């Protein structure tokens, strides 16, 4: 219902109330039908939190492997796999609990008392007890507890930044409005969540709880399909689905080959199961969980709290950042940017500015007065002779406010107001007026809000502008240009994101010219064609809007619904991150692949975001992006390492069956290599320091596979090299020694080749000799643990369980050295051609 179009009498009839307010009985009935005045959102159910770490392709594969292992009494194999599953889930639960605990500590709920008229008497009640139809009284400094249609207003101004994104307070009136109005045009409505910064109001509550504009915007998050799945996880799942299909085909072929070679049925089946499990990188889930958890902790130290583990990897592949302006790129704090005076003006502008400030004896809540206080405080020459004796509240009719000062029998009126109004009532020559108007045009073209200052001697104190003589002319003092203060790091952070190939788009409720000016200052827009007036969106199809916003860098006059739709359209072609701090940002935050909320913003915005910036600094997004890119690169390293080594084991095993050799590895040896030795190296690879050019590379396209053709070719090359060398060693030692002797040689050689391949995986293009200069404690600790485990397997009490045969140390040393050097050499040649002909991580 359009309450802003109704008169007071129509409102009272619609809401069944009157000037005396609601009766006790009416309040009770309305509370039963409308409920408490509180925002209620559907939270994530506990069961979903419980199953989330298991809801992926990896865990499904591992679960099937556990079932098969138990059915065939391979208890040792099943236990190892269960430990991996439990570890991955435990890391997820611990990290989520820790993050939610920190967020809970940030949320501070304080009860708000409001003054209402019920049954003809004034009462102070908790804001949650309000119902539609209540008559409410509000004063300067009050937070608006519900949507209220104003019936009386006295110099009323409200800060609606939390809803509209505009940092400049808006004037509010009681007059009826005609026609359809956007939120920022509804000047006779006070919206829940906004603040009274000046004046007083009386009004009728027209909406509470989820029915308010605040609540309606909040519930838009339930419609948001984005921000749930991780693009990186989707890429991994797609890759794993291909691997599973390939493994299934290989398993059938291997099983038939094993039977044709005379291997007993049960042993053949156990061999195929072990081979299948080894082919799937099942240690990847726990490795990713560990590196994401550690990445989250690193980001927390940099004042970025990651609420969703997957967000830290997703932000590494984002292609565009859609950022709110107020409170994100700016400090949501007005400041004086420039001043201007006519040449030869005798008045001291900072002194006059300070004299126009209201509430000199108390703390003001008006952002403009706060800006002027800070400006004049920096001027050492301000002299305040006399004292203020009367205050003239802001008068919409003349668009001015002011104070009357008294000093030694003299009364001076000092005013600030809209430049057009002040110029019209000032004593200026034609030349001077032209100069002032030119200066005004210059300042407004830069996106500033301009305030004019003037003074005039008067006979005595007055209480309103209506009491002034109509022929009174002011002495024009000058102009103040104010604007929301840009964050110092914003421009450099935007430049860093752009250098990384990420497009930054600013979304604001400001007017077109103001948005364009700020966009230019931040390095976002070079011309007006890159600025889009979002009011035009309603007449555009998604296809038309997609084409229009492709080159748009600044969106002006944006409503919450506009933000929601902009993100929907961007999600069709981009991996998006959205930043914001207000209720108006909530739908877009929930609709983005990564929602980034400001720590000082509304609680509902923090709940909608995947990442919360505790220091409200846009530059922290770039730091998070760098962390995410490093993690994404490390996931690709881990995939290369696991897939190449696992494929090498498969080629070795299946190749032996094809050429007629006995099985080169016992099933338990395959599991040892895959589940124990692999794990000690894959996690350290996930903790590799980032390469120096990580923020100079373009992001991976949204539809591109997680592994480039170049890396797939390296995986195939390493796998084939491992298979050929292993089979050659197996054939050689089988001919000269026994089969168990040859199996132990191959078992050890494959492990050494994995160590060599771990060195290869540390970089995509850099030589092992160059990369070795970059220290990674985790890598060498993992390598040491892996070596110790292998020594225990070869020489320790596990020999019987792992079917280890005693071998000569000289054979182990020679085959180990050959295996290590051979795999290093193969990959160094591949890297050389990569550096020379490719040097593109996407290819």
Secondary structure, DSSP 4 states (H G I P E B T S, - for coil): --GGGS-HHHHHHHHT--TT-B-HHHHHHHHHHH--SS----PPPHHHHHHGGG-SHHHHHHHHHHHHHHHTT-HHHHHHHHHHHHHHHHHHHHHHHHHHHHHHHH------EEEEEETTEEEEEEGGG--TT-EEEE-TTPBP-SEEEEEEEEEEEEE-HHHH---S-EE-------S---GGG-TTEEPTT-EEEEEEEEEEEEE-GGGSHHHHHHHGGGG---SSS-HHHHHHHHHHHHHHHHHHHHHHHHHHHHHHTT--HHHHHHHHHHHHHHHS-TTHHHHHHHHHHHHHHHHHHTTEEESSHHHHHHGGG--EEEEESTTTTEEEEEEEEEEE--TT--S-HHHHHHHT-S-TTS----HHHHHHHHHHHT-TT----SEEEEEEEEETTTTEEEEEEEETTEEEEEEEEEHHHHHHTB---HHHHHHHHHHHHHHHHTT-EEEEEEEEEESS--SSGGGS-TT--BEEEEEEEEEEEEPTTHHHHHHHHHHTT-EEEEE-SS-HHHHHHHHHHTTS-SSGGGEEEGGGGGG--HHHHHHHHTT--EEES--HHHHHHHHHHHTTTS-EEEEE-SGGGHHHHHHSSEEEEETTS-HHHHHH-SEEETT--THHHHHHHHHHHHHHHHHHHHHHHHHHHHHHHHHHHHHHHHHTPPPSS-HHHHHIIIIIIHHHHHHHHHTPPPPTTTTTSPPPPTTS-SS-HHHHHHHHHHHHHHHHHHHHHHHHHHHHS-HHHHHHHHHHHHHHHHHHHHHHHT-SSS-HHHHTTS--HHHHHHHHHHHHHHHHHHHSTTTTTTT-----HHHHHHHHHHHHHHHHHHHHHHHHHHHHHT--TT-
